[in-house]
């Protein structure tokens, strides 16, 4: 199987896919509850075949180190229960940790805007891998809240809009705004450097003139 459970990191995504696969094969009931062996002899063969197929699909969707933890659990239901006991609670803890991580992302000193926004997309992807969907609007709101004080005027501007921008629009606007700021700062710095050079040149010329006057007086 293309997607195999590796552990806590991908359990939720694997669980959703596996349930869909088993449901499509008419076997999901074998993991939802214990399916006892039929008393009707004509149904026993079909029960054995379905049980074996369900076990096969489950085992094919696991890494070797996960398979070893299922030793002795013959029925698909017990196999599924062991996996749930192993990973469900840890996955819940991971969800909470990732949600906190997303809420606490801030634009740190020295962060470029792409670097800052990438923190959100990476955490967004991590949450998606454990089955947590974050709305586009929530992500935009958190990104605006995490901006540094120098972006307050931009925050006020966006908050005044009738509707918040989408994630892609916000990313584009913030990056473009940062480029404008950097260009303006470089222009201002260049103008300041030119002004300082002019002042230095004038000061130098003034010294030269004073020196010339002194030479003339000395000759007299």
Secondary structure, DSSP 4 states (H G I P E B T S, - for coil): --S-B-SGGGHHHHHHHHHHHHHHTT-THHHHS--PPPSSHHHHHHHHHHHHHHHHHHHHTB-HHHHGGGTT--SHHHHHHHHHHHHHHHHHHHHHHHHHHHHT----TT--HHHHHHHHHHHHHHHHHTT----HHHHHHHHHHTS-GGGHHHHHHHHTSSSPPPHHHHHHHHHHHHHHHHHHHHHHHHHHHHHHHHHHHHHHHHHHHHHHHHHHHHH-
